[in-house]
Amino acid sequence: MNILLMGYYGFHNVGDDLFLRQLIDYFAKKQEVNKIFVFCREDYYERTTSKVSFFAANKLSKLKRLSIILQNDCLMWGGGTLNIKDKPTNLLRLQLLAKWTRKRFCFLGVGLEAVISDEKDTRSKVFKNADLLYLRDKQSYELALQKFKPVKACCLGGDLAFLDLNYYQPYIKEKNNSEIKNISFSGKSWWGEGRGEFYGQQLMQFVNKYNSVIHLLPAHVGEERNDNKFHHLLKKYLPESNYKLHSWEKPVEFVDILSQMDFHFGNRLHSIILADILGVPSVGISGLNTKIQHYIDKSEVLPELRLLDFMEPIEVDNIEKIFREYQRPDEFILNESKTAKAGVELIFKAQ
C-alpha cells in the first residue's frame, strides 16, 4: 500500500510539522505501507525512514504531480484547520481523479472552523466525497453530521499531535516552580503595533511582580508568516533584560523551549495543545466558537479561566489561580492519543 500525505506542510508551522512527523513515523511502522509520498511547500524535513519521499508540490510539473498521485492507493489530507472560503476546485479535481482510478481520499484529524450553512454549498462536496472524515473536535463532528450527509465514514478522534506521546516524554515537566518566572507568548505574524503595545503592557504586570522573563516564542516561522514579525513589535514595550526572542528550525526545539516555561499565552492552537502535553499551564487568546475554545472545552481543564478574547485585559489574579490549580490532564491526553490512533487505523480497516 502506498499513501500520499497532503496538508499545510512545508510552511514552518509547528503544529503541522509535528503531526506530519507523527504520521510518517506511524505509517512507516506498518507492514502494509510500502511507500509514503508527501506534498509540501518546502522540503526541509528530516528523513526518519527510507519509506518516505518529499516533493515541493509547487515545483512539480502537472505530469510529474499526476504520476506521483497515480502511484498511491490512498490520498490523505492530514491534520490542520480546513477553513475553506472559496470553491475548493483543486481538492474536488483530486477527489474526482481518485474516484476514477479507484483510490481513496481521506481527511485525518482535521477541524472545521468555518461554518457552512447550506448543504448545497460547493465547499461541502469536498467533505461528502471523502471516504473517511476523521475530525478532531466535537463541534466539527456535529457540523459534519448535520451538513455533510451522506459521508461514507465520519468519526471523532484526538488531534494528531497526540498520536505518539513518546515523542514528548523527555520534555514533560515533572515539577512546577513556585513563581511565574518564565512566561512564553505566541502571537501571530499579522498582528499590529497596537496589539503589540497592549500585550506588552499586560505582560509588564508579571515583570513588575515577579521579574518574569517573557519568551517570545513563534509557533510559525519561515519567511512568509513568521510570528516574530509581531514579536518584534511587542518587545519594544518590554525591558531588554526581561524578554527573549526565540526561533527554531525543528519542531522539537519549540517543544524544548516551551517545556521550560512556567506559563504560556498563545493564539496558535498547537502552542496550547503542546503546553498541555508538556504540563505547562496556559491561556488561549481567541474569540468564542474558535478552534482554541473548542480544544479548551474538550480538555475540561479550567475552561472558564483558560480563554481570553482578543485585547481582553489579563487579570494577574486569574493567571495565578490557573498557575496554582493547573494539573496536567493525563487522562485526557491518553484518551486523545488513543482516539487519534483509532482514527488513523480506519485507513487500514476500510480498504
PEUR-V289402 format. One line per field, one symbol per residue. phi: phi as a letter, one per 30 degrees, with the letter a starting at -180 (. if undefined). Layout:
BEGIN
phi->???
END
This chain:
BEGIN
phi->.cbccbldcicicdddddddedddddddddddccbbcbcbdbcbdddcaddcbcbdedcddeddddddeddccbcbccijcccdcbededddddddddddchccbbcchcccdddcdcddeddddddddddbbcccbdddddddddccdccdbbbcbdddddebddecedcddcbdddbddbbcbccbecdcedddddddddddeddddchdcccdcdcbciddbdddedddddddcbdedcbbccbaccedddeddddcdcabcaccedddddededicdbbccaddhbdddedddddichddccbcdeidecdeedddddedcdbededdddddddddddddddecdbd
END
